[in-house]
Amino acid sequence: MTIQPGLRARATHRVDTISLADQWGGEAHALASPIMIIFIEQTCMQATDHLLGSDLMTVGYNFEIKHLAPTPPDWEVTVDAELIAVEGRMMTYKVSVHDAAGVVGEGIHTRCAVGRDGFHERLAERRDRAPVAP
């Protein structure tokens, strides 16, 4: 199977304590936007990454995400992702997030296919250039 528009994935996630905005410095006792974006990334990877060669992986490149409604603790959110465009190494997905009460978020996410070895080499080079004390 090749990577082409139309591929889809769906994943459901529980909003646990660590997923709440007030655990990350915000005030809301509800799903944090960065956690929602993590859920989106995971779902997009589920749609396509298994089709890549073992020497490739994807990394997040661009996010145009709206967080439209709060989700309370202990609820579940479901993320739907559909691959809508493939341009070279770039894969763009239309995403939506729902909970029991309706739409939570929506938007567009783009991921870039990169070589695993090259990515880790680049990471090591950056770390060596600017070491941070433990």
Secondary structure, DSSP 8 states (H G I E B T S, - for coil): ----TT-EEEEEEE--GGGBGGGTT-S-SSB-HHHHHHHHHHHHHHHHGGGS-TTEEEEEEEEEEEE-S---TT-EEEEEEEEEEEETTEEEEEEEEEETTEEEEEEEEEEEEEEHHHHHHHHHHHHHHS----
